Amino acid sequence: MKITRAIGAMVVLTAMAACGGGGGGGDKAATPAPSAPPTTTPTTPTTPPGPLELRLAVSTPTISRQLSFGDDALTEVAGDWSATNLGSTQVYLQVSDNQSTFAMPATRTSTPGRFAFSLPLSNTVLPGSSSGIITVRACEDVQCTKPFANGMGTVAYTVDLARTQDWETTQATAAHNGYVAVTLDPAKFAKAWEWARPEVTTGALGPINPVATWERSVLVSEAFGTGGATVYALNETDGSMRWRRQFPPVTPTSYHPPLSPPAVTDGRVYITTTGQTEATFLYSLNVYTGDLLTKSPFRTQWAQLLAPTVKNGQSYVQAGTYGGVVYAFDAITGRELWQGGGGSAGLNTPSVDNEGRVYVHGGVSLNVMSEATGVPLATISSPPPDYPISQSDYHAVAALGLPDSITAPFSVVVPGGGGASSNSNFSRPLKNYSFSTASVRWTSVKSYGGYPAVAKGIVYATTNSAPRQLEAINERTGAVLWSWTPPGSESFYRNVVVTNNLLFVSTNRALYAIDLDTRKAVWESPTPGDVAISASRMIYVTTGASKSDGRVVAFRTR
């Protein structure tokens, strides 16, 4: 029994020692059990990534656009690209045009998937047909010196850019009605640049005539009595000079002949010099270079003239030794075609319609003649005016509007009324004529100044008689439809110009744009003067209310 108990005690002690217990007694410390080895996952060898492969495709079909010069038109070029093993490599997309018809966007970064570019027309493209290739490239760098293989797509295009109306002569066109068929947003108007006539030897800034425009060029001529006799072609973008041409002094007295305002049609500038016989010519110049093309003599005696009128291959001047003569020339060769009767001593120019008729008002009557021969077709007379017409200027034009409707101021300007660079604000009643019945349709009750505008059956004219108003007059009846009154005591000056939605009018203080729907001023600029609007929708103001101050201010409208 004693042996059994002893063995049992030994078993218990042994077990306690193995468990590390036993109250901390014993001669030796317990040996800890070894820990399990760390668990590891076997690694699988990886395959190195393959080479980067990129594929780009342009999905836009062949582009064919019919546009008008000056349109805010965008052309979309779209496609997609994808890549394998791209990793962190950055991709840049570059667009180019081999004919520079479109303005190119900056190279940009891109992620895989669809891309699209909206391309506007270049501001250097001219009317006509242009064909070319647009290319999209994917590159490793922003300069695109490292294009990716298979990272290029192309699309062919053809753009037919139709010519739109430029400001070709006095009051825009051969109709002389001051109407420009565009729609403008006054919220986008912003001054683009300003040009001043180079100083003459006296240090004074000489006056200039109202401008004409052609395919992003602005034509300016120096006015009467200031010396120099120079015509300038300015760049529409920034007002920089493209070329200038000075007409030499006339011998033996070495005087500079006065210049008319310019007219521009079909790439030719038409301008007159006047004086005695040795200084009186109609010139045509290349609008792009200023090179002389033709020089045609006619007769006058120091008359000051408005811009020539050009239409259907013929150019016209209203002058004459004692006034009252219309000269017609071949617009290309400069050869005189015929002479017709009518008009005043100066500051006049014929109007030409689309039915082969030429119109010129002389203050007391409207004369109508054949475009082909100059043969008189009608003389529509009115009662004598209050002022003599002999050797007097008209300083106005006959404006063509609706079919068989001609509106013109009645009476001439007394001698000393100023040249083309000065305000034409001599107040006169308006008369509307019918060619088919050879009669006066109506005569206005009020007198109006400046150059009226005519569009869509409405005559827009300004009066400084109390109350001072711009009035919209029914072209068929002469009834006043609505009016606009300038702020304060401002008086009207210069020409009226009308578009599809706005009307432009100057006072002695500012130039205003009137909304035709609300009949309220929606824009104004402290630059009163003679207004012109180009085919690319630029507004030009030959500044100065009563007379030119020698400057042109240009406004962007887009």
C-alpha positions as CSV (number, residue, x, y, z in Angstrom):
1,M,0.0,0.0,0.0
2,K,2.8,2.4,0.8
3,I,4.5,1.5,-2.5
4,T,1.3,2.3,-4.4
5,R,0.9,5.7,-2.8
6,A,4.5,6.6,-3.5
7,I,4.1,5.8,-7.2
8,G,0.9,7.8,-7.4
9,A,2.6,10.8,-5.8
10,M,5.4,10.6,-8.3
11,V,2.9,10.5,-11.2
12,V,1.1,13.6,-9.9
13,L,4.4,15.5,-9.5
14,T,5.5,14.5,-12.9
15,A,2.3,15.7,-14.5
16,M,2.5,19.0,-12.6
17,A,6.0,19.6,-13.8
18,A,5.0,19.0,-17.4
19,C,2.3,21.6,-17.1
20,G,4.5,24.2,-15.5
21,G,2.6,24.3,-12.3
22,G,3.5,23.2,-8.8
23,G,3.4,26.5,-7.0
24,G,6.7,27.6,-8.3
25,G,8.7,25.1,-6.4
26,G,11.3,22.7,-7.7
27,D,15.0,22.9,-8.4
28,K,14.9,23.6,-12.3
29,A,12.8,25.9,-14.6
30,A,10.4,24.3,-17.1
31,T,11.6,24.1,-20.7
32,P,9.1,25.8,-23.1
33,A,7.7,23.8,-25.9
34,P,9.2,24.7,-29.4
35,S,7.0,27.0,-31.5
36,A,5.5,25.9,-34.9
37,P,7.4,27.1,-38.0
38,P,5.9,30.1,-39.9
39,T,3.4,29.3,-42.7
40,T,4.6,30.4,-46.2
41,T,2.7,30.4,-49.5
42,P,4.7,29.2,-52.5
43,T,5.3,31.9,-55.1
44,T,4.4,31.3,-58.8
45,P,6.8,32.8,-61.3
46,T,5.1,35.8,-63.3
47,T,5.2,36.4,-67.0
48,P,6.7,39.8,-67.9
49,P,4.1,42.3,-69.5
50,G,4.0,42.4,-73.3
51,P,4.7,45.5,-75.4
52,L,2.3,48.4,-75.4
53,E,-0.1,48.2,-78.3
54,L,-2.4,51.1,-79.2
55,R,-5.2,51.2,-81.8
56,L,-6.9,54.5,-82.9
57,A,-9.7,54.9,-85.4
58,V,-11.7,57.9,-86.6
59,S,-15.4,57.1,-87.0
60,T,-16.5,60.3,-88.6
61,P,-17.5,59.7,-92.2
62,T,-16.3,61.9,-95.0
63,I,-17.2,65.5,-94.2
64,S,-19.1,67.7,-96.7
65,R,-20.2,71.1,-95.4
66,Q,-22.0,74.0,-97.2
67,L,-21.5,77.1,-95.1
68,S,-21.6,80.9,-95.5
69,F,-18.6,83.1,-95.0
70,G,-18.5,84.3,-91.4
71,D,-20.7,81.5,-89.9
72,D,-20.0,80.3,-86.4
73,A,-20.0,76.7,-87.6
74,L,-18.3,73.8,-85.8
75,T,-17.3,70.5,-87.5
76,E,-17.0,67.4,-85.3
77,V,-14.3,64.8,-85.8
78,A,-14.7,61.8,-83.5
79,G,-13.4,58.2,-82.9
80,D,-12.0,56.0,-80.3
81,W,-8.8,54.4,-79.2
82,S,-7.8,51.4,-77.0
83,A,-4.5,50.0,-75.7
84,T,-3.1,46.9,-74.1
85,N,-0.2,47.0,-71.6
86,L,-0.7,50.7,-71.3
87,G,0.2,50.9,-67.6
88,S,0.9,54.4,-66.5
89,T,1.9,55.7,-69.9
90,Q,0.2,59.0,-70.8
91,V,-1.4,59.4,-74.2
92,Y,-1.7,62.7,-76.1
93,L,-4.1,63.3,-79.1
94,Q,-3.1,65.8,-81.8
95,V,-5.3,67.0,-84.6
96,S,-4.0,68.5,-87.9
97,D,-5.4,69.7,-91.2
98,N,-3.3,69.6,-94.3
99,Q,-5.1,72.5,-95.9
100,S,-5.5,74.8,-92.8
101,T,-9.2,75.1,-93.5
102,F,-10.1,74.5,-89.8
103,A,-8.6,76.0,-86.7
104,M,-6.7,73.3,-84.8
105,P,-7.2,72.7,-81.0
106,A,-4.3,72.3,-78.7
107,T,-2.8,68.8,-78.2
108,R,-4.5,67.2,-75.2
109,T,-4.2,64.2,-72.9
110,S,-6.7,61.4,-73.4
111,T,-8.0,58.2,-71.8
112,P,-9.0,55.1,-73.6
113,G,-12.4,55.2,-75.2
114,R,-14.3,57.8,-77.3
115,F,-12.8,61.2,-78.3
116,A,-14.3,64.1,-80.2
117,F,-13.0,67.5,-81.4
118,S,-15.2,70.4,-82.5
119,L,-13.3,72.3,-85.1
120,P,-14.2,75.9,-86.1
121,L,-13.3,77.3,-89.5
122,S,-9.9,79.1,-89.6
123,N,-10.2,82.9,-89.6
124,T,-8.0,82.9,-92.7
125,V,-10.2,80.8,-94.9
126,L,-11.9,82.7,-97.8
127,P,-15.1,81.9,-99.8
128,G,-14.8,79.1,-102.2
129,S,-14.4,75.3,-102.1
130,S,-11.7,73.7,-99.9
131,S,-10.8,70.0,-99.7
132,G,-8.3,68.3,-97.4
133,I,-7.5,65.7,-94.8
134,I,-7.9,65.9,-91.1
135,T,-5.6,63.6,-89.1
136,V,-5.8,62.6,-85.5
137,R,-2.6,61.1,-83.9
138,A,-1.9,59.4,-80.6
139,C,1.5,60.3,-79.2
140,E,3.7,59.7,-76.2
141,D,4.6,63.4,-75.9
142,V,2.7,66.7,-76.2
143,Q,4.8,67.8,-79.2
144,C,3.8,64.5,-80.9
145,T,7.4,63.7,-81.8
146,K,6.8,60.1,-80.7
147,P,3.6,58.9,-82.3
148,F,2.3,55.4,-81.5
149,A,2.3,52.8,-84.2
150,N,-1.3,52.3,-85.4
151,G,-2.2,55.5,-83.5
152,M,-3.4,57.5,-86.4
153,G,-6.8,58.0,-88.1
154,T,-7.9,60.3,-90.9
155,V,-11.1,61.8,-92.5
156,A,-11.4,63.6,-95.8
157,Y,-13.5,66.8,-96.0
158,T,-14.9,69.3,-98.5
159,V,-16.1,72.7,-97.4
160,D,-18.0,74.9,-99.8
161,L,-17.9,78.4,-98.3
162,A,-20.5,80.7,-99.9
163,R,-19.8,84.4,-100.1
164,T,-21.9,86.6,-97.8
165,Q,-22.5,90.3,-98.0
166,D,-19.5,92.5,-97.3
167,W,-19.9,96.2,-96.8
168,E,-19.1,97.0,-100.4
169,T,-20.1,100.7,-100.9
170,T,-22.2,103.5,-99.4
171,Q,-24.9,101.9,-97.2
172,A,-23.6,98.3,-97.8
173,T,-24.5,97.3,-101.4
174,A,-25.7,98.6,-104.8
175,A,-29.2,98.9,-103.2
176,H,-27.8,101.4,-100.7
177,N,-30.3,100.3,-98.1
178,G,-28.1,99.7,-95.1
179,Y,-29.4,96.2,-94.5
180,V,-27.1,93.3,-93.5
181,A,-28.8,89.9,-93.3
182,V,-27.2,88.6,-90.2
183,T,-28.4,88.0,-86.6
184,L,-26.1,89.3,-83.9
185,D,-25.9,88.8,-80.1
186,P,-25.1,92.1,-78.4
187,A,-23.9,90.2,-75.3
188,K,-20.9,89.1,-77.3
189,F,-19.9,92.5,-78.6
190,A,-16.3,93.5,-77.6
191,K,-13.9,96.0,-78.9
192,A,-11.2,94.4,-81.0
193,W,-8.9,97.2,-82.0
194,E,-8.6,100.8,-83.0
195,W,-6.7,102.4,-85.9
196,A,-5.8,106.0,-86.4
197,R,-4.8,107.7,-89.7
198,P,-1.1,108.5,-89.8
199,E,-0.5,112.1,-88.9
200,V,0.0,114.6,-91.6
201,T,2.9,117.0,-91.6
202,T,1.1,119.5,-89.5
203,G,0.8,117.0,-86.7
204,A,-3.0,117.0,-86.8
205,L,-4.9,113.8,-87.3
206,G,-6.7,114.1,-90.7
207,P,-10.2,112.8,-91.4
208,I,-11.0,109.6,-93.2
209,N,-14.0,108.5,-95.3
210,P,-16.4,105.7,-94.4
211,V,-14.9,102.3,-94.9
212,A,-15.6,99.3,-97.1
213,T,-14.8,95.7,-96.4
214,W,-13.9,92.6,-98.4
215,E,-12.8,89.1,-97.2
216,R,-11.3,90.2,-93.9
217,S,-9.8,93.4,-95.2
218,V,-10.9,96.9,-94.3
219,L,-10.5,99.6,-96.9
220,V,-10.0,103.2,-95.7
221,S,-9.3,106.4,-97.7
222,E,-8.1,109.8,-96.6
223,A,-10.7,112.5,-96.9
224,F,-10.8,115.7,-98.9
225,G,-8.6,118.6,-98.2
226,T,-6.1,117.0,-95.9
227,G,-3.3,116.1,-98.4
228,G,-1.8,112.7,-98.9
229,A,-4.5,111.1,-101.0
230,T,-3.8,107.6,-99.6
231,V,-5.9,104.4,-99.4
232,Y,-5.2,101.8,-96.8
233,A,-6.0,98.1,-96.5
234,L,-6.2,96.9,-92.9
235,N,-6.2,93.4,-91.5
236,E,-9.6,92.7,-89.9
237,T,-8.0,90.6,-87.1
238,D,-5.9,93.3,-85.5
239,G,-6.0,96.5,-87.6
240,S,-2.5,96.0,-88.9
241,M,-1.8,97.5,-92.3
242,R,-1.7,95.1,-95.2
243,W,-0.8,97.7,-97.8
244,R,-1.2,101.4,-98.6
245,R,-1.3,103.2,-101.9
246,Q,-0.7,106.9,-102.3
247,F,-2.0,108.8,-105.3
248,P,0.8,111.2,-106.5
249,P,0.3,115.0,-106.6
250,V,-1.0,116.4,-109.8
251,T,1.4,118.6,-111.8
252,P,2.1,121.4,-112.4
253,T,0.5,122.7,-109.2
254,S,1.3,119.6,-107.2
255,Y,-2.0,119.3,-105.4
256,H,-3.3,116.1,-104.0
257,P,-6.7,115.2,-105.5
258,P,-9.5,114.4,-103.0
259,L,-10.4,110.7,-102.7
260,S,-13.9,109.3,-102.5
261,P,-14.8,106.6,-100.0
262,P,-13.8,103.2,-101.4
263,A,-16.0,100.5,-102.9
264,V,-15.0,96.8,-103.1
265,T,-16.4,94.0,-105.2
266,D,-15.0,90.8,-106.6
267,G,-11.5,91.4,-105.3
268,R,-11.2,95.0,-106.7
269,V,-11.2,98.3,-104.8
270,Y,-12.8,101.2,-106.7
271,I,-12.1,104.7,-105.8
272,T,-12.2,108.1,-107.5
273,T,-9.9,111.2,-107.5
274,T,-11.4,114.5,-108.5
275,G,-10.2,117.9,-109.4
276,Q,-9.8,119.3,-112.9
277,T,-9.5,117.1,-116.0
278,E,-6.0,116.0,-115.2
279,A,-7.0,114.7,-111.8
280,T,-10.4,113.1,-112.3
281,F,-10.3,109.3,-112.6
282,L,-12.0,106.1,-111.4
283,Y,-9.3,103.7,-110.3
284,S,-9.5,99.9,-109.6
285,L,-6.9,98.3,-107.4
286,N,-6.2,94.7,-106.4
287,V,-7.8,94.3,-103.0
288,Y,-5.0,91.9,-101.8
289,T,-2.0,93.8,-103.0
290,G,-3.0,97.4,-103.8
291,D,-1.7,97.0,-107.4
292,L,-3.2,99.3,-110.0
293,L,-5.6,97.5,-112.4
294,T,-7.4,100.2,-114.3
295,K,-7.6,104.0,-114.6
296,S,-10.7,105.5,-116.2
297,P,-11.2,109.3,-116.9
298,F,-14.5,111.1,-116.4
299,R,-15.4,114.7,-115.9
300,T,-16.1,116.9,-112.9
301,Q,-14.8,120.1,-111.3
302,W,-13.5,119.5,-107.8
303,A,-16.7,117.7,-106.8
304,Q,-16.6,115.5,-103.7
305,L,-18.1,112.1,-104.5
306,L,-19.6,109.2,-102.6
307,A,-18.2,105.7,-103.1
308,P,-18.7,104.2,-106.6
309,T,-21.4,101.6,-107.1
310,V,-20.5,98.3,-108.7
311,K,-22.9,95.6,-109.8
312,N,-23.2,93.0,-112.6
313,G,-19.8,93.7,-114.0
314,Q,-20.3,97.5,-114.3
315,S,-19.0,100.3,-112.1
316,Y,-20.8,103.7,-111.8
317,V,-19.9,107.2,-110.9
318,Q,-22.3,110.2,-110.6
319,A,-20.4,113.4,-111.5
320,G,-20.2,115.6,-114.7
321,T,-18.5,118.9,-115.5
322,Y,-21.5,120.7,-114.1
323,G,-23.0,117.7,-112.4
324,G,-26.0,115.6,-113.4
325,V,-24.1,112.8,-115.3
326,V,-24.0,109.1,-114.6
327,Y,-20.9,107.3,-116.0
328,A,-20.9,103.5,-116.5
329,F,-17.7,101.6,-117.0
330,D,-16.8,98.0,-117.5
331,A,-15.7,96.8,-114.1
332,I,-12.9,94.7,-115.3
333,T,-11.4,96.7,-118.2
334,G,-12.3,100.2,-117.1
335,R,-13.7,101.0,-120.5
336,E,-16.5,103.6,-120.5
337,L,-19.8,102.0,-121.6
338,W,-22.2,104.9,-121.5
339,Q,-23.2,108.2,-120.0
340,G,-26.7,109.0,-118.7
341,G,-28.5,112.0,-117.2
342,G,-29.5,112.6,-113.6
343,G,-28.1,113.3,-110.2
344,S,-26.5,116.3,-108.6
345,A,-23.1,118.1,-108.7
346,G,-21.6,115.7,-106.1
347,L,-21.9,113.5,-103.0
348,N,-24.1,111.1,-104.9
349,T,-23.9,107.6,-106.3
350,P,-26.4,105.5,-108.4
351,S,-28.4,102.6,-107.1
352,V,-28.8,99.4,-109.2
353,D,-31.5,96.7,-108.8
354,N,-31.7,93.1,-110.0
355,E,-34.0,93.9,-113.0
356,G,-31.5,95.9,-115.1
357,R,-32.3,99.4,-113.9
358,V,-30.1,102.2,-112.5
359,Y,-31.6,104.9,-110.2
360,V,-30.1,108.3,-109.3
361,H,-31.8,111.1,-107.4
362,G,-30.9,114.7,-108.0
363,G,-32.8,116.4,-105.2
364,V,-36.0,117.2,-107.3
365,S,-36.5,114.0,-109.3
366,L,-35.7,110.3,-109.5
367,N,-34.1,109.3,-112.8
368,V,-34.3,105.7,-114.0
369,M,-32.1,104.4,-116.8
370,S,-31.2,101.1,-118.5
371,E,-28.3,99.3,-116.9
372,A,-27.3,98.0,-120.4
373,T,-27.4,101.3,-122.3
374,G,-28.1,104.2,-120.1
375,V,-31.2,105.0,-122.0
376,P,-33.7,106.9,-119.8
377,L,-36.6,104.7,-118.7
378,A,-38.4,107.2,-116.4
379,T,-38.1,110.6,-114.7
380,I,-40.3,110.9,-111.7
381,S,-40.4,114.6,-110.8
382,S,-41.4,116.3,-107.6
383,P,-42.3,120.0,-106.7
384,P,-39.2,122.2,-106.6
385,P,-37.3,122.0,-103.3
386,D,-36.6,124.9,-101.0
387,Y,-32.9,125.0,-102.1
388,P,-31.3,125.5,-105.5
389,I,-29.9,122.4,-107.2
390,S,-27.4,124.0,-109.5
391,Q,-23.9,123.1,-108.4
392,S,-25.3,121.6,-105.1
393,D,-24.5,118.3,-103.5
394,Y,-27.1,115.6,-102.8
395,H,-25.2,113.9,-99.9
396,A,-27.7,111.0,-100.0
397,V,-28.7,107.9,-101.9
398,A,-31.8,106.3,-103.3
399,A,-32.4,103.2,-101.2
400,L,-34.0,100.2,-102.8
401,G,-36.3,98.0,-100.7
402,L,-39.4,96.1,-101.6
403,P,-40.1,95.4,-105.3
404,D,-40.9,98.7,-107.2
405,S,-40.1,100.8,-104.1
406,I,-37.4,103.4,-104.0
407,T,-37.0,105.7,-101.0
408,A,-34.9,108.9,-101.2
409,P,-34.4,112.2,-99.4
410,F,-36.0,115.1,-101.2
411,S,-33.9,118.2,-101.9
412,V,-30.1,118.8,-102.2
413,V,-27.7,120.1,-99.6
414,V,-26.7,123.7,-100.0
415,P,-23.1,124.3,-101.0
416,G,-20.7,123.9,-98.2
417,G,-22.6,120.9,-96.8
418,G,-19.3,119.0,-96.2
419,G,-17.7,116.0,-97.8
420,A,-18.2,112.3,-97.4
421,S,-16.2,112.2,-94.2
422,S,-18.7,114.6,-92.5
423,N,-22.2,114.0,-91.2
424,S,-25.0,113.9,-93.7
425,N,-27.6,115.1,-91.3
426,F,-29.2,117.8,-93.4
427,S,-32.9,117.4,-92.6
428,R,-35.2,116.7,-95.6
429,P,-38.5,114.9,-96.1
430,L,-38.4,111.4,-97.5
431,K,-40.2,110.4,-100.7
432,N,-41.1,106.9,-101.8
433,Y,-41.3,106.2,-105.6
434,S,-42.9,103.6,-107.8
435,F,-41.2,102.9,-111.1
436,S,-44.1,101.0,-112.6
437,T,-46.5,103.9,-112.2
438,A,-43.8,106.6,-112.5
439,S,-45.3,108.3,-109.4
440,V,-44.6,109.4,-105.8
441,R,-46.2,106.8,-103.5
442,W,-45.9,109.0,-100.3
443,T,-44.0,111.9,-98.8
444,S,-43.1,112.0,-95.1
445,V,-44.6,114.6,-92.8
446,K,-41.3,115.0,-90.9
447,S,-37.8,115.8,-92.2
448,Y,-35.0,113.3,-91.6
449,G,-31.2,113.4,-91.7
450,G,-28.4,110.9,-92.3
451,Y,-28.7,107.8,-94.4
452,P,-31.9,105.8,-93.7
453,A,-32.0,102.0,-93.7
454,V,-34.6,99.9,-95.5
455,A,-35.4,96.3,-94.7
456,K,-38.4,93.9,-94.8
457,G,-40.9,96.6,-95.7
458,I,-39.7,99.2,-93.1
459,V,-37.8,102.4,-93.5
460,Y,-35.7,103.4,-90.5
461,A,-34.8,107.1,-90.3
462,T,-33.8,109.7,-87.7
463,T,-35.2,113.1,-87.1
464,N,-33.8,115.8,-84.9
465,S,-37.0,117.8,-85.0
466,A,-38.8,117.8,-81.7
467,P,-39.2,115.2,-80.5
468,R,-35.9,113.7,-81.5
469,Q,-36.7,110.1,-82.6
470,L,-35.6,107.2,-84.6
471,E,-38.8,106.2,-86.5
472,A,-39.8,102.9,-88.2
473,I,-41.9,103.8,-91.2
474,N,-44.1,101.5,-93.3
475,E,-42.4,101.4,-96.7
476,R,-45.7,101.1,-98.7
477,T,-47.8,103.7,-96.8
478,G,-45.4,106.1,-95.1
479,A,-47.1,105.5,-91.7
480,V,-44.9,105.6,-88.6
481,L,-45.1,102.2,-86.9
482,W,-43.0,102.8,-83.8
483,S,-40.2,105.1,-82.6
484,W,-37.2,105.2,-80.2
485,T,-36.1,108.3,-78.3
486,P,-32.4,108.8,-77.4
487,P,-31.5,109.6,-73.8
488,G,-31.4,113.2,-72.6
489,S,-31.0,115.8,-75.2
490,E,-28.8,113.7,-77.6
491,S,-29.1,114.4,-81.3
492,F,-28.8,111.9,-84.2
493,Y,-25.9,111.8,-86.6
494,R,-24.6,109.5,-89.4
495,N,-26.1,106.5,-91.0
496,V,-28.7,103.9,-89.9
497,V,-27.8,100.2,-90.3
498,V,-30.2,97.3,-89.7
499,T,-29.7,93.6,-89.3
500,N,-32.2,90.8,-88.8
501,N,-32.6,91.6,-85.1
502,L,-30.8,94.8,-84.4
503,L,-30.6,98.4,-85.6
504,F,-27.6,100.6,-85.2
505,V,-27.8,104.4,-84.8
506,S,-25.5,107.1,-83.6
507,T,-26.1,110.3,-81.6
508,N,-23.6,113.0,-80.7
509,R,-22.6,110.9,-77.6
510,A,-22.8,107.2,-78.4
511,L,-23.5,104.4,-80.8
512,Y,-26.6,102.3,-79.9
513,A,-27.9,98.9,-80.9
514,I,-31.7,98.8,-80.7
515,D,-33.5,95.4,-80.4
516,L,-36.2,95.3,-83.1
517,D,-38.5,93.2,-81.0
518,T,-38.3,95.0,-77.7
519,R,-37.5,98.4,-79.3
520,K,-35.0,99.1,-76.5
521,A,-31.3,99.8,-76.6
522,V,-29.4,96.6,-75.7
523,W,-25.9,97.9,-76.3
524,E,-24.1,101.2,-76.5
525,S,-20.5,102.4,-77.0
526,P,-19.1,105.9,-76.6
527,T,-18.0,105.8,-80.3
528,P,-20.5,107.6,-82.4
529,G,-19.8,107.6,-86.1
530,D,-20.5,105.9,-89.5
531,V,-21.2,102.2,-89.1
532,A,-20.3,99.3,-91.4
533,I,-20.7,95.5,-90.8
534,S,-18.5,93.0,-92.6
535,A,-19.3,89.6,-94.0
536,S,-17.5,88.0,-91.0
537,R,-19.8,90.0,-88.6
538,M,-17.3,92.6,-87.5
539,I,-18.7,96.1,-86.7
540,Y,-16.6,99.1,-87.9
541,V,-17.2,102.6,-86.8
542,T,-15.5,105.5,-88.6
543,T,-15.7,107.7,-85.5
544,G,-16.8,111.2,-85.1
545,A,-20.4,112.4,-84.9
546,S,-20.5,115.6,-87.0
547,K,-17.2,114.9,-88.8
548,S,-14.5,112.2,-88.9
549,D,-11.8,112.3,-86.3
550,G,-9.5,110.1,-88.3
551,R,-10.1,106.8,-86.5
552,V,-11.7,103.4,-87.1
553,V,-12.9,101.3,-84.1
554,A,-13.6,97.6,-84.7
555,F,-15.9,95.4,-82.6
556,R,-16.1,91.6,-82.6
557,T,-19.6,90.2,-82.4
558,R,-18.8,86.5,-81.8
